[in-house]
């Protein structure tokens, strides 16, 4: 396979802002700001504040009050949005190349000079509370929430990203200003610009717009609690649904550990797509489930390897028994070369699909810069050829212990 070279340039400006630039032939330029702040950094009584902050910065800034912000983005032909996770919050804007400077200035105004109008805060509370209720009515979302709550019990990772109604109702303008003061200063941010722009132009423009910033406030973080692999847990609840939803979750290490890529590969082999072992055995051959798939969700401090399934008719116990049988089968009958190659090719394809676009490339660079080390992550991607069947078996033995698994089940009912 021809070697793929991935290059970018990173500088730390005098203000402390980390800037990553990558020149890429495209009519569009992606501009992303990433902050290493998410649910893990919130006080329990302010759960959901990171997500609420993300919502509120779009409600107007000093130079673009109220709806002028979204109007200006559309006038530039741009698309703007944001996202919050357990570890991070990011803001992105994609515009035609000729408007990248104005777009960067707009994003800086949005993050450093938001208005946080009290009336808009009250309106937005109702929007977020409605989001929370919609999630509560969605069986797949509820399944995931219950899984995280139990596997990550006792840590911030067990809290919902949106928060809960009782916490959201308490948010004030002062909460948002304090959140901004502690987390949204240049020394805590990464700016990523990807597109057909000279890298030095990016650094010069960023330094001009940000300049020297005020002294950083000291903020004392509570240490992240040690995550201990839980004992076996079983949770069953009822919802107004027509089929059954199940999940089996296992606590794993996170993105900063070398097992990260092997766990991704294990997920692809065991339960990703029609060619995966669980799909072939439980869906295609035995017809025990309507759907089944695995997912490895990875964060700074830990991760979850999960098996999700649904069925309309059948027995949960039989399905769980067959899932355990397939995991044991993987251990005693390691993946053959064709199966291993399928997983590696799917991983490669997923990376190359991301790198096809300016927005995908910017997201990859930003996310890994604030959660890990870009070079280490990319090196593992391009080192897939060294992964062997015995490595996959080791991951299954190490993490997929059903005696310590968390079983979540949602059944039809009132």
Secondary structure by P-SEA (a helix, b strand, c coil): ccbbbbbbbbbbccccbbbbbbbbbccbbbbbbbbccccccccccccaaaaaaaaaaaccccccccaaaaaaaaaacccccccccccbbbbbbbccccaaaaaaaaaaaaaccccccaaaaaaaaaaaaaaaaaaaacaaaaaaaaaaaaccccccccccccccaaaaaaccaaaaaaaaaaccccccbbbbbbccccaaaaaaaaaaaccccccccbbbbccccccccccbbbbbbcccccbbbbbbbbbbbcccccaaaaaaaaaaacccccccccccccccccccccccbbbbbbcccccccccccccccccaaaaaaaaaaaaaaaaaccccaaaaaaaaaaaaaaaaaaaccaaaaaaaaaaaaacccaaaaaaaaaacccccaaaaaaaaaaccccccbbbbbbbbcc
